[in-house]
Amino acid sequence: MYNSNLAYTLNEEGSFIASWDYLVKEIAVVFRFSKEEELWFTNCRTAKLIAAIPYAANCVEPERTAISHLCIYIAEIRGFQKYFAHLPSDDLNVYNRLDCIATFEGGDQNVLSYGMNMLALIMIEGYHNSQKSDKENNIYNPLNSKKWNYEGLKKELEQKISCYSNSLLDSIFDAPINGWKE
């Protein structure tokens, strides 16, 4: 198997542990994480899922894709919400807001779709959990605007997820993830 550097450590069994630890250290340095932030990020299943998708799908340069997508994810959480926040134009498709972390070179399309469906479900769970506070703080939420139907979208995404399996992604998504920062 191609071995570009220390982070690319997938083996025949699909081990992602060493890669994840390496990616966490790299992101922690670049974004100057405190020890608490590094611990949160290490345990953040959403971040781990974002990073694992290109590895699980056997994309070209999975490390580069994982780092790129994680940088966008962290930038959104750490203050760029203004640029990555949900806009009414994102209402047309549940995946629109995920476009910035949905670029992959090569890879198994079934695995990529499976991972993106998981991320979409995490996202709508986050919208569901923040409905009250979003309304109180005048933050646009497609569930509050009635542009999206939570129950219908959740059912659709869960159905898509139930039709496929990938051991690496399933090991991360083994229990419900209730929001973007979990």
Order of alpha helices (4+ residues) and beta strands (2+ residues): alpha-alpha-alpha-alpha-alpha-alpha-alpha-alpha-alpha
